[in-house]
């Protein structure tokens, strides 16, 4: 962390530059040092005030309150999305919506799916959802029950953690197959 007085001298020189005043040699040195410490790509005076404040916060070795707010908001979103990235969450939600258009009697929502993601991971659930949607579309559009039937009988058997038994109840909810009851 840089010394406060040195940063303050650089900030004073920066403020003079922004207001159009002429700098003395020590002030130019202080500004050059500040420029170097912040790592800004161009002279600090050319940046917008908000951007300058961010660079100055970095020089002071602190984070702005906006950064703390951002981290808090990011943690809240991660908790709601089961630890998925926003992109992963969006992909899964799009698949859920497409699936639910076809399966009005067996609606899946994030509350159900988040347990699967937590138990089996994003990639596995993404594969299940993609396969299920493909099977449903093949059956609805082509009348072909083979893809869903084949996936059902060749599916991976999930190994799930003991505490998930109650939460998952029916692990086959995400598999759709087109068999006949006999």
C-alpha positions as CSV (number, residue, x, y, z in Angstrom):
1,X,0.0,0.0,0.0
2,X,1.3,3.4,-1.0
3,X,1.9,6.1,1.7
4,X,-1.1,8.3,2.1
5,X,0.8,11.5,2.0
6,X,2.5,10.5,-1.3
7,X,-0.9,9.6,-2.8
8,X,-2.4,12.8,-1.5
9,X,0.4,14.8,-3.2
10,X,-0.3,13.0,-6.4
11,X,-4.1,13.6,-6.1
12,X,-3.5,17.3,-5.4
13,X,-1.3,17.5,-8.6
14,X,-4.0,15.6,-10.5
15,X,-6.7,18.0,-9.4
16,X,-4.6,21.0,-10.5
17,X,-4.1,19.4,-13.9
18,X,-7.8,18.8,-14.3
19,X,-8.6,22.4,-13.4
20,X,-6.0,23.6,-15.9
21,X,-3.3,24.9,-13.5
22,X,0.4,24.7,-14.2
23,X,2.3,22.2,-12.1
24,X,5.7,22.6,-10.4
25,X,8.4,20.0,-10.9
26,X,7.7,18.3,-7.6
27,X,3.9,18.2,-8.5
28,X,4.7,16.7,-11.9
29,X,6.9,14.1,-10.2
30,X,4.0,13.3,-7.7
31,X,1.6,13.0,-10.6
32,X,3.9,10.8,-12.6
33,X,4.4,8.5,-9.5
34,X,0.6,8.3,-9.1
35,X,0.1,7.5,-12.7
36,X,2.6,4.7,-12.4
37,X,1.1,3.3,-9.2
38,X,-2.4,3.2,-10.6
39,X,-1.4,1.4,-13.8
40,X,-3.7,3.6,-15.9
41,X,-3.2,3.2,-19.6
42,X,-3.4,7.0,-20.3
43,X,-3.0,10.1,-18.3
44,X,-5.4,10.1,-15.3
45,X,-6.7,13.6,-16.2
46,X,-8.2,12.2,-19.4
47,X,-10.5,9.8,-17.5
48,X,-14.0,10.5,-16.4
49,X,-14.3,11.5,-12.7
50,X,-15.7,8.1,-11.7
51,X,-13.0,6.2,-13.4
52,X,-10.3,8.5,-11.8
53,X,-11.8,7.7,-8.4
54,X,-11.5,4.0,-9.1
55,X,-7.8,4.4,-10.0
56,X,-7.2,6.5,-6.9
57,X,-8.8,3.9,-4.7
58,X,-6.5,1.4,-6.1
59,X,-3.5,3.7,-5.4
60,X,-4.7,4.1,-1.8
61,X,-4.8,0.3,-1.5
62,X,-8.5,0.2,-0.8
63,X,-11.6,-1.0,-2.6
64,X,-14.5,1.3,-3.3
65,X,-17.8,0.7,-1.6
66,X,-19.2,-0.1,-5.0
67,X,-16.9,-3.1,-5.2
68,X,-18.1,-4.4,-1.8
69,X,-21.7,-4.0,-3.0
70,X,-20.9,-5.8,-6.2
71,X,-19.3,-8.7,-4.3
72,X,-22.3,-8.9,-1.9
73,X,-24.8,-8.9,-4.9
74,X,-22.7,-11.5,-6.7
75,X,-22.8,-13.8,-3.6
76,X,-26.6,-13.4,-3.4
77,X,-27.0,-14.3,-7.0
78,X,-24.7,-17.3,-6.6
79,X,-26.8,-18.5,-3.7
80,X,-30.0,-18.3,-5.7
81,X,-28.6,-20.0,-8.7
82,X,-27.0,-22.9,-6.9
83,X,-23.5,-21.7,-7.5
84,X,-23.9,-21.6,-11.3
85,X,-22.5,-18.8,-13.3
86,X,-25.2,-16.4,-14.8
87,X,-24.6,-18.0,-18.2
88,X,-25.1,-21.5,-16.9
89,X,-28.2,-20.5,-15.1
90,X,-29.6,-18.9,-18.2
91,X,-28.9,-22.0,-20.3
92,X,-30.6,-24.2,-17.8
93,X,-33.6,-21.9,-17.5
94,X,-34.0,-21.8,-21.3
95,X,-34.1,-25.6,-21.4
96,X,-36.6,-25.7,-18.5
97,X,-38.9,-23.3,-20.4
98,X,-38.7,-25.2,-23.6
99,X,-39.3,-28.5,-21.8
100,X,-42.3,-27.2,-19.9
101,X,-43.9,-26.1,-23.1
102,X,-44.2,-29.7,-24.1
103,X,-44.7,-31.2,-20.7
104,X,-47.6,-29.2,-19.1
105,X,-48.5,-32.1,-16.8
106,X,-45.0,-32.5,-15.5
107,X,-43.6,-29.0,-15.0
108,X,-40.0,-28.6,-13.8
109,X,-38.8,-25.4,-12.1
110,X,-35.6,-24.1,-10.7
111,X,-36.5,-25.3,-7.2
112,X,-36.6,-28.9,-8.4
113,X,-33.6,-28.6,-10.8
114,X,-31.3,-26.8,-8.3
115,X,-31.3,-30.0,-6.2
116,X,-30.2,-32.0,-9.2
117,X,-27.4,-29.5,-10.1
118,X,-26.2,-29.6,-6.5
119,X,-26.2,-33.4,-6.4
120,X,-24.9,-34.2,-9.9
121,X,-23.3,-31.0,-11.2
122,X,-24.1,-28.6,-14.0
123,X,-22.7,-30.7,-16.9
124,X,-24.6,-33.8,-16.0
125,X,-27.9,-32.0,-15.6
126,X,-27.3,-30.1,-18.8
127,X,-26.8,-33.4,-20.6
128,X,-30.0,-34.9,-19.1
129,X,-32.0,-31.8,-19.9
130,X,-30.7,-31.6,-23.5
131,X,-31.3,-35.3,-24.1
132,X,-34.8,-35.1,-22.6
133,X,-35.7,-32.2,-24.7
134,X,-34.3,-33.9,-27.8
135,X,-36.3,-37.0,-27.0
136,X,-39.5,-35.0,-26.4
137,X,-39.1,-33.0,-29.7
138,X,-38.3,-36.1,-31.7
139,X,-41.5,-37.8,-30.3
140,X,-43.8,-34.8,-30.8
141,X,-42.5,-33.7,-34.2
142,X,-41.7,-37.1,-35.7
143,X,-43.7,-39.6,-33.6
144,X,-40.4,-41.4,-33.0
145,X,-40.2,-42.9,-29.6
146,X,-36.9,-44.7,-30.1
147,X,-34.5,-41.9,-28.9
148,X,-36.3,-41.4,-25.6
149,X,-36.8,-45.1,-25.0
150,X,-33.2,-45.8,-25.8
151,X,-32.0,-43.1,-23.4
152,X,-34.2,-44.3,-20.7
153,X,-32.9,-47.9,-20.7
154,X,-29.3,-46.9,-21.3
155,X,-29.2,-44.0,-18.8
156,X,-26.5,-43.5,-16.3
157,X,-27.4,-44.5,-12.9
158,X,-26.8,-41.6,-10.6
159,X,-24.8,-42.1,-7.4
160,X,-26.1,-39.4,-5.1
161,X,-25.1,-38.2,-1.7
162,X,-27.1,-39.7,1.2
163,X,-28.6,-36.3,2.2
164,X,-30.1,-35.9,-1.3
165,X,-32.4,-38.9,-1.1
166,X,-35.2,-37.0,0.4
167,X,-34.7,-33.9,-1.7
168,X,-34.6,-35.7,-5.0
169,X,-37.4,-38.2,-4.3
170,X,-37.8,-39.4,-8.0
171,X,-34.5,-39.1,-9.8
172,X,-36.1,-40.1,-13.1
173,X,-38.2,-36.9,-13.3
174,X,-35.8,-35.5,-15.9
175,X,-35.8,-38.6,-18.1
176,X,-38.6,-38.9,-20.6
177,X,-39.2,-42.0,-22.5
178,X,-41.9,-43.1,-24.8
179,X,-42.7,-46.6,-23.7
180,X,-46.1,-48.4,-23.4
181,X,-47.7,-49.6,-20.3
182,X,-48.6,-53.2,-20.6
